[in-house]
């Protein structure tokens, strides 16, 4: 079993300038083909930028590299796009789900509350401005999750129907249905927490809570006490992708 770490959207802060990051997407080989965890931007975003991406371009430094689109990187790894049978989303913001139209045949696994938030078009919280409803135009085939009833370590969790073992962990806060994704990796675990925690260690705690929600302290404490778990966030430093 192989997990590929893809940077599917380079986006750097103007201040502080050392916050240089890429949107981390995971490509996981499983019993049902490839599972893509988040998609980053899609090919269409580079041709016809949605309004939210134009806004981000004003406040961040975005090189907008078309080769970073997940579908192009998957082909570059020697796979066929159709090998991606399933997409698991931490949430549906433009920089995490923009590539859905590139994989119209894939089943999309997401928390029901997240789908309801983007579908409604209503602004219940300020982070709802990160949705681009055009990613739904092709009519994706969704698989929804909500009730948990299970546990992964001490987190409420939903078991996903894949091998190796994968879990969806509701980490509500950044968005209405935001989730982390845990993937069994041999005798270790990969815990991808999406935008529930910051990649930048020097990010002020008040900023993290305001933008990303309340989970960072718990997640960082869990990371320190569980060396068998590798934790990643939705945006990782550019250095991470070079290692």
N, C-alpha and C positions, 0 to 999 in steps of 0.2 A: 504494500500500500504506500502510495506516494502523496504528499501534500506539497503543492506548488504555491509559493507566495508571490502574488502579482501586485505590482503598483499600477493601479488603473486610474490614477488621476493625481498628478503632481500639483500641489497647491501650497505656496509659501506665504508666510505672514510678511507684511510690510514692516510691522513693529511687533515684537522684536525680530530682527532679520534672521536670527539663528533658528527660528521655528520653521524649518523646511521639511515638508512631509509629503507622503504619497498615500493615497487611499488603498488600504490593504484588502485584497480579495483573495480567497483561498480556492484552489482547484484541487479537489479531493477525488482520488480514484476509489470507487466503491463497488459493491456487488451489482449495482444497476447502472453502471457507466460512470460518467463524471458528474460530480456535484460541485457547483460553483456557489461559494458563499459570498454574497454581494457581487455586484457587477461593475462598480465604478461608472464612469461616463460611457455612453454608447456612441457608436459611429455617427449617428445623426446629430449628436450634440456638437460635433466639430464642424458640421456643415451649416446647421441652423440652430444657433445657440438659444436655449430657452432664457426667459427673462431672469430667472434666479441665477443662472450662470453668468449672465452679463453683469448682474449686481456684484457677484463675487469677484469678477475681474476688476472691478473698481477698487475693492478693498483689500485684495490679495494679489500676489504675483503668480500668474498661471501661464506656464509656457504653452499649454494646450498642444500636446503631442499626440497626433492621431494613432501612432503605433502603440500607445498605452491602452487603447480599447481592448477589453478582455477577449473579444472574439479574435482579434489579430494576434494577441499573445498566445492564445490557445493553438491557433494554426502554426505559429512559430515553434511551439513545443512538439509539433508533429502529430497533433490530434486533428480530427475533423470537427467542425462546429457542432454537428449533429451528435457527437459523442457526449455533449452536455445534456443529460437527460433531466436534471433537476437543478433548481436554483433555490437556495435558502437565503432569506433576507434578514439581516439584523433590523433594518427599518427601510422605509421607502423614500428617503430623501434623494434628491437628484444625483448626488455624488456616490450613492450606494446602490441605486436601482436604475440609473439612467440607461444601462445596457440591456434591459429586459427585451426591447424590441428586436435586438440582435439574435435572440434565441426564442422565437415565437412558438416552437414545438415543446419547449421545456415546461415541466410542472414547476410552479412557483410556490414554495412553502413559506408561509408568513403568519404572524399572529393576526387574528381576526380584527383586533382593535386597530392595528396599524393600517390594514386595508380600509376599514371604515373611515379612518381619519383622512386618508388621501381621497377616497371616493366622494366624501361629503362636500369637499371644497370649502368647508367652514374653517374659520380661524378660531380654534378653541384655546390655543397657546401660540406664543410668538414663533416657536420653531416650526409651526405648520407652514410657514413661508418657504420652507425648504422642499416642499413637494412640487413636482411637475406632473400634472395629471395626464399629460400626453403619453406617458409611458404605459398607459392602460388602453390606448387606442386600438391596439392589435388584438385585444381580448385574451389576455393571458389565461392559462388554465391554472387556477389557484387551488392550493390545499391549505385550509385554514386550521389554526390551532388556537385554543384559549385556555380551558381548564387544565390545571397541572395534575395534582394528585400524586406525583412522583417526586423523587429527590435525586439530585446529582450533588454528591457531597452534602453540604447544608443549604443548597439553593433549591427553591421550587423549580421543577423542570418538567419538560415534555419530551418523551423519547421519540426520535425520528425513525422512520422505517428503513434504515440503511445499515449496512455492514461495511466498514467498521462502525462501532457504536457511535451514535451522534445524538446530542441533546440540544433542545431549545430552552434557554433560560430567560424567562421574562425579567427584564431589567427596565421597568417602566420609569420614565422621567424625561429623557431627552425628547422622546416622542410618546404618543399614546400607547403604542404597542411594541416598543423597542425591546429587542431580545439579544442575549449573547448566544454563542454557539460553541458547544464543547465537542471535540472530536477525539476519539481514542486513537493514539499513535503508538502502536507497539505496547510497551510497558509504561508509557507516559500518556499524558493528556495535553491537548492544545485547547486552551480556553480563549476564544476570540470574543471580546466583550463589546465590539462595535464602538459606538460613541457613548458608552457608559463611563469611560475613563479617558484621561488625556495622555497622549504620548509624551508630552513635555513635563518633565519633573518640576520645572520652575513655574508652572502655571499657577496663579493664585487660587486658593481653595474657593474663594467666593465666586471667581469666574467659572471654575469647573462646575460648581453647583448650579449657577445660573444658566449655563449653556448646555451642560451634559447631564445634569440631574444629580441625585443624591448618593450614587453607589460607589464612587471612587475609593473612599476610605475603606469600605468593606472589601472591595476587590483587591486593593493593594495589600491589606492585612492578610487576606487569603493567599495571595501570591507568595508572601514571605514565609508562611507556615506550611506551604505545600510545594516543595522543590520538584515533585514529580509532575507538576502542572506548569506548562509554559503559557504565559498570558500575553496576548496581543490586543491592540486596540484598532479601531477603525481607520485611524490615520497614524502611520508610523514614520519615524524619521527617515530621510532619504538614505542615511547610512545603513539602516536596517536592510534595505533591499540590495545593498552592495555586498553584504556578508554572506 
